[in-house]
Each structure stands twice: as structure tokens, then as C-alpha cells.
Amino acid sequence: MGREPEGLIAANEEPTAAAGVPRRVLVTGSAVVAALVVVIGVLAFRLGGVTATASAPSPSASPRPSVSPSPTVPELYKRVGPSVVVIQTEDGLGTGVIVGEDGTILTAHHVIAGAKKINLTFADGTKAQATVASDNPERDIAALKPGGLPEILQPAILGGGLEVGAPVVAIGNPLGLTFSVSSGVVSGLDRRSETDHGDLSGLIQFDASVNPGSSGGPLLDDQGLVVGIVVSIADPGRDDAFAGIAFAVPIGAALSGGDGAGDANGPQI
């Protein structure tokens, strides 16, 4: 079964005089070595089993808390766009948003102020006329009651609780470009705006692009909740051009009134 260990005499060889060791002793030594080899092998096997058992467990991935991503702007547009309405009067064009199961529409007061006829166009193309259900010129807010409704009515969901830096989305009809969408952030809160029809206070300042025709449209948070009604822009050049500063009445104030402070100048749009 292989070579004998060096320095040992095989069991079938005669001992030499130089060795000076009886053969029976050499044979016994060989048996001892063989026994040690067996013992070592058994110990190695057992230690190997212990080592395998005591080895560190494989790391497993810790469950991470699931975070629902915010909807994208296209998703918000698809979600809230059907709630947006084009408002046309003899004096111009504006925007409204459906906020009630009965079809009640919120808009800016100056969009329909003095109008003899208020024409609506819903997102699905349905047309109807509206009457003023209530208005609050001091807040520049009006509620309209439509004379007809689209086959599928989809009121927007109202929200609140904005903070500076939060993302927002505006949907409206700027310069007659119906159902346009823009996005930005909340630039400031509790602002004041001097408009052509009076001073407004407690406003949301935001930088999503809006222009004449956007008035009355919804300002949305990143979940698609209506947090404000667009009413004016800052216009340092007095040319009705968007300068990166726009204002909206917080939805709570639009429904129940309110006040605020700050400084900003701009025409109503």
C-alpha cells in the first residue's frame, strides 16, 4: 500500500546490526504509526464536521421598508387632467377644476367676473354653460355650477400641507394652449400679491410655468392632490410674461377663507 515511512524497517526484512533494534519492536512501531494515522484521520473527519457546523451563516439580505415612489408628471397629468375644465367668457379664457361629485368647479374669480355667459369645455370634449354658485372676490375664488356634465365625472382630490421646496404641478390653458402641464417647486409660502383687482395674501409662491389663461387651474402636490388654485404671476416687465414667480390660493383658503403675509407684485392671469 505504498512506500514505508523513511527510517523504519519493513516487517518482512531482517534487522541489521547497525539498527540494533529487535524486529518485534519495529513491527510494533509500525503498528503504532498506523494506529496514529487512523486516529488522526478520525479526528480530522470529526473536526471537519465541527468546523462545517460552526462556520458563519451565509449573510441574508435584510428586508428594506417598501417606499412607494411618487407618481411621475405624466402619471399626475393622466390622473388629474380629466378634472380640468376650459372656461371661456366674452372677455377671455381661463381654467377650472372639478372638485365636487355634483360637478362643482373651482376657478379664479377674475376669470368669470362680470361675464354674461360662461362656457365650459370638459376634458372629454363635452360642452356646457355654467352659472356662478358662489364667489369670494377678496380671495379671487369662485365656484361654478355647470348646466351639463360629461358622461364620466372625475372630481379632483383635495390636499394640503405643503412645505417650501416641495414639488408641484400646474395644469391649465396658458395663452389658449388647452390642457397644458408644467412642473416646479414651492418657492415660498404665505406670500402677498398686488393684482389689478386688489391685493391677495396668504398665497403659495411656486415656479412652475403659468401664463394668462392658467388662472383658476389646479396646483397639485407630488401625489396629485389639489393644494391650490392658480391666480396670478409676478410681472416686473408689465408684459404679462412669466418671470418664474407665480401664486396660488391655498385650497383651504379657497374653500373657507384665510389670510397671510409677504411681499410680491403681479397681475392676475
C-alpha positions in Angstrom: 0.0 0.0 0.0 2.7 2.5 -0.9 6.2 3.3 0.4 7.1 2.6 4.0 7.9 5.6 6.1 11.6 6.6 5.9 13.7 5.4 8.8 11.5 2.3 9.5 12.3 -1.3 8.5 9.6 -3.2 6.7 8.1 -6.1 8.6 9.5 -8.7 6.2 13.1 -7.5 6.4 15.8 -8.7 8.9 17.2 -6.1 11.2 20.8 -5.1 10.6 23.4 -4.9 13.2 23.6 -1.1 12.8 19.9 -0.9 13.6 20.3 -2.6 17.0 16.6 -2.9 17.4 14.7 -6.2 17.6 12.3 -6.8 14.7 9.4 -7.1 17.0 9.9 -3.6 18.2 10.0 -2.2 14.6 6.8 -4.1 13.8 5.2 -2.7 16.9 6.3 0.8 15.9 4.8 0.4 12.5 1.5 -0.7 14.1 1.6 2.3 16.4 2.1 4.7 13.4 -0.7 3.0 11.5 -3.0 3.4 14.5 -2.0 7.1 14.9 -2.8 7.6 11.2 -6.2 6.1 11.7 -6.8 8.2 14.8 -5.7 11.4 13.2 -7.9 10.6 10.2 -10.9 10.1 12.5 -10.1 13.3 14.4 -9.7 15.2 11.2 -13.1 14.0 10.0 -14.7 14.9 13.2 -13.0 18.3 13.4 -14.0 18.8 9.8 -17.6 18.1 10.7 -17.4 20.5 13.7 -15.8 23.2 11.6 -18.5 22.9 9.0 -21.2 23.1 11.6 -19.6 26.1 13.4 -18.9 28.1 10.2 -20.5 31.5 10.0 -24.0 31.5 8.5 -24.4 33.0 5.0 -25.5 36.6 5.2 -29.1 37.2 4.1 -30.5 40.4 2.8 -32.3 42.4 5.4 -35.8 43.4 4.3 -35.9 47.1 3.4 -39.0 49.1 4.1 -41.0 49.5 1.0 -41.2 53.1 -0.3 -43.9 54.0 -2.8 -42.4 56.2 -5.4 -44.2 59.4 -6.2 -46.1 59.4 -9.5 -44.3 61.0 -12.4 -45.6 64.2 -14.0 -47.2 62.3 -16.9 -48.9 60.0 -14.4 -50.2 63.0 -12.5 -51.5 64.6 -15.7 -53.4 61.4 -16.7 -54.8 61.2 -13.2 -56.0 64.8 -12.8 -56.3 66.0 -16.4 -59.9 64.7 -16.7 -60.8 67.0 -13.8 -59.6 70.2 -15.6 -62.0 72.4 -17.5 -61.6 75.2 -20.1 -63.6 78.3 -19.1 -64.5 80.7 -21.9 -66.2 84.1 -21.5 -66.6 87.1 -23.7 -63.6 88.6 -22.0 -61.2 85.7 -22.4 -60.2 82.3 -21.4 -59.3 80.6 -18.1 -59.2 77.3 -16.3 -61.3 75.5 -13.7 -61.1 72.2 -11.8 -63.9 69.9 -10.8 -64.0 69.4 -7.0 -67.4 68.0 -6.2 -69.4 64.9 -7.0 -72.2 67.3 -8.2 -69.7 68.8 -10.8 -68.9 72.0 -8.8 -65.9 73.7 -10.4 -63.5 76.0 -8.6 -61.8 78.8 -10.6 -60.4 82.3 -10.1 -63.0 84.9 -9.6 -61.4 87.3 -12.1 -61.8 84.7 -14.8 -65.6 85.0 -14.7 -66.1 88.5 -13.1 -68.8 90.4 -15.0 -69.3 87.6 -17.5 -72.7 87.4 -19.1 -72.1 83.9 -20.4 -69.7 81.2 -19.0 -68.9 78.4 -21.4 -67.3 75.2 -20.3 -65.3 72.5 -22.2 -64.6 69.4 -20.3 -61.6 67.2 -20.9 -63.6 64.7 -22.9 -64.9 67.4 -25.2 -68.3 67.8 -23.5 -69.5 71.4 -23.6 -71.9 73.2 -21.2 -72.7 76.5 -19.8 -72.3 77.4 -16.1 -73.6 79.8 -13.5 -71.8 81.2 -10.5 -72.7 79.3 -7.4 -70.6 81.4 -5.1 -67.7 83.8 -5.2 -65.2 85.5 -3.0 -63.5 88.4 -4.7 -61.2 89.1 -1.8 -59.7 85.6 -2.2 -60.2 85.7 -6.0 -62.1 82.5 -5.9 -65.4 81.4 -7.5 -67.4 78.2 -7.6 -69.4 77.4 -10.7 -72.4 75.1 -11.2 -72.3 73.5 -14.7 -75.5 73.2 -16.7 -74.4 69.8 -18.0 -71.8 67.2 -17.1 -69.6 64.7 -19.0 -70.6 61.1 -19.1 -67.8 60.2 -16.7 -67.3 62.7 -13.9 -64.0 62.7 -12.2 -63.6 65.2 -9.4 -60.1 66.0 -8.2 -59.0 65.1 -4.7 -58.1 67.9 -2.4 -54.9 68.0 -0.3 -52.8 70.4 1.7 -49.7 70.6 4.0 -47.2 72.0 1.5 -43.6 73.0 2.5 -41.0 75.1 0.8 -39.1 73.1 -1.8 -41.9 70.5 -2.3 -42.6 69.6 -6.0 -45.8 70.9 -7.6 -47.5 70.5 -10.9 -49.8 73.0 -12.6 -52.4 72.2 -15.3 -54.2 74.8 -17.3 -54.8 76.6 -20.5 -52.0 79.2 -20.8 -52.3 81.5 -23.8 -55.1 79.3 -25.1 -53.0 76.2 -25.2 -55.5 74.0 -23.6 -54.7 71.2 -21.1 -51.0 72.2 -20.7 -48.9 70.9 -17.8 -45.8 72.3 -16.1 -43.9 71.4 -13.0 -41.7 73.1 -10.4 -41.4 73.6 -6.7 -42.9 75.6 -3.9 -40.7 78.7 -3.7 -42.4 80.3 -0.7 -45.5 80.3 1.5 -47.8 83.0 2.9 -46.9 85.5 0.2 -48.7 88.7 -0.8 -49.5 89.7 -4.4 -50.7 93.1 -5.6 -53.1 92.5 -8.5 -55.1 94.6 -10.9 -58.2 93.7 -8.9 -56.8 94.0 -5.3 -54.2 92.7 -3.0 -54.1 89.0 -2.2 -52.4 87.4 0.8 -51.5 84.0 2.2 -50.5 82.7 -1.2 -48.4 79.8 -2.3 -45.4 81.0 -4.4 -44.2 78.5 -7.0 -42.1 78.4 -10.1 -44.0 76.0 -12.4 -44.6 77.9 -15.7 -48.1 79.6 -15.9 -49.4 82.4 -18.1 -52.6 84.2 -18.9 -55.3 81.5 -19.3 -53.8 79.4 -16.5 -55.9 81.3 -13.9 -58.3 79.1 -11.9 -56.3 75.9 -12.7 -55.2 73.4 -10.1 -51.8 73.4 -8.4 -51.0 69.8 -7.5 -48.6 68.2 -5.0 -46.5 65.2 -5.9 -49.4 62.9 -5.2 -51.8 64.6 -7.5 -53.8 66.3 -4.7 -55.1 69.8 -5.4 -53.3 72.1 -3.0 -54.0 75.5 -4.6 -55.9 77.5 -7.3 -53.6 79.5 -9.6 -54.5 83.2 -9.5 -51.5 85.4 -10.5 -47.9 85.8 -11.7 -45.2 88.3 -10.9 -44.7 90.6 -13.9 -41.9 93.1 -13.4 -41.8 93.9 -17.1 -45.6 94.6 -17.2 -45.9 92.5 -20.3 -47.9 89.6 -18.9 -44.8 87.3 -19.4 -43.9 84.6 -16.9 -40.9 85.6 -14.8 -40.5 82.4 -12.9 -42.8 83.5 -10.0 -46.4 82.5 -9.8 -49.0 82.4 -7.0 -51.9 80.2 -5.9 -54.6 80.5 -3.3 -54.2 77.5 -0.9 -57.1 75.1 -1.3 -58.1 75.5 2.3 -58.3 79.3 1.9 -60.1 78.9 -1.4 -62.9 76.9 0.3 -63.1 78.7 3.6 -61.0 81.9 3.5 -57.8 82.8 5.2 -55.0 85.4 5.5 -51.2 85.6 5.2 -48.3 87.9 4.8 -45.3 88.6 2.5 -44.4 90.7 -0.5 -44.9 90.1 -4.2 -46.3 92.1 -7.1 -48.1 90.8 -10.2 -51.2 90.9 -12.4 -53.9 88.4 -12.3 -53.7 85.9 -15.2 
